[in-house]
Amino acid sequence: MSEKKRVLVIDDEAAIQKLLKLELADQGYAVETSGSAIQGLQILKKECFDAVILDIKMPGMDGIEALEKIISTQKGLPVIIHSAFSHFRENYRTWSAVAYVVKSGNLDELLRTVNETLKNKTNN
């Protein structure tokens, strides 16, 4: 069997980190979590991932600034924005993400987006 795809979840809410880690692990992914954009960027410098799930509203560095740093240093690494705030979708700075999923109690859309993103990455 092939090696598990690795996903990094960057979100300042511990409950969301835990939930996404459990749900993504159930989908067969190896998941790491980070509670801040700064810590997430440090993890990305040391380890390789197949995708990043990124919150926007976080203390310190926000997800938009982190997204810009990720796409400038990690060419081809798909970033999925996962935010409770849909209005950031209008911010052109978020358009470089492969997808923008609004947080909800139902994770189906996020899980489908991760699966499609990683399937497409494999096929490219």
QUIFEN-V569772 format. One record per residue. N is the residue number from 1. OMEGA is omega as a letter, one per 40 degrees, with the letter a starting at -180 (999 if undefined). NEAR is the number of other ideal C-beta (glycine too) atoms within 12 Angstrom. Layout:
N:OMEGA:NEAR + N:OMEGA:NEAR
This chain:
1:a:4 + 2:a:9 + 3:a:11 + 4:i:17 + 5:a:27 + 6:a:28 + 7:i:43 + 8:i:44 + 9:i:44 + 10:a:46 + 11:a:39 + 12:i:30 + 13:a:23 + 14:a:15 + 15:i:16 + 16:i:31 + 17:a:29 + 18:i:17 + 19:a:26 + 20:i:37 + 21:i:25 + 22:a:18 + 23:a:26 + 24:i:37 + 25:i:22 + 26:i:15 + 27:i:26 + 28:a:21 + 29:i:28 + 30:a:23 + 31:i:32 + 32:i:31 + 33:i:33 + 34:a:38 + 35:i:25 + 36:i:28 + 37:a:34 + 38:i:22 + 39:i:25 + 40:i:40 + 41:i:33 + 42:i:20 + 43:a:27 + 44:i:31 + 45:a:16 + 46:a:13 + 47:i:19 + 48:i:19 + 49:i:38 + 50:i:36 + 51:i:44 + 52:i:47 + 53:a:50 + 54:i:52 + 55:i:43 + 56:a:36 + 57:i:27 + 58:i:32 + 59:a:16 + 60:i:18 + 61:i:26 + 62:a:28 + 63:i:42 + 64:i:30 + 65:i:25 + 66:i:41 + 67:i:41 + 68:i:24 + 69:a:27 + 70:a:36 + 71:i:26 + 72:a:16 + 73:a:17 + 74:a:27 + 75:i:10 + 76:i:20 + 77:a:32 + 78:i:35 + 79:i:48 + 80:i:44 + 81:a:42 + 82:a:47 + 83:i:35 + 84:a:23 + 85:a:22 + 86:a:17 + 87:i:13 + 88:i:27 + 89:i:21 + 90:a:11 + 91:a:22 + 92:a:12 + 93:i:22 + 94:a:33 + 95:i:18 + 96:i:27 + 97:i:34 + 98:i:30 + 99:i:30 + 100:a:33 + 101:i:34 + 102:a:24 + 103:i:28 + 104:i:16 + 105:i:12 + 106:a:13 + 107:a:26 + 108:a:14 + 109:i:19 + 110:a:35 + 111:i:30 + 112:a:18 + 113:i:29 + 114:a:40 + 115:a:28 + 116:a:21 + 117:a:32 + 118:i:33 + 119:i:18 + 120:i:18 + 121:i:22 + 122:a:15 + 123:a:8 + 124:999:11
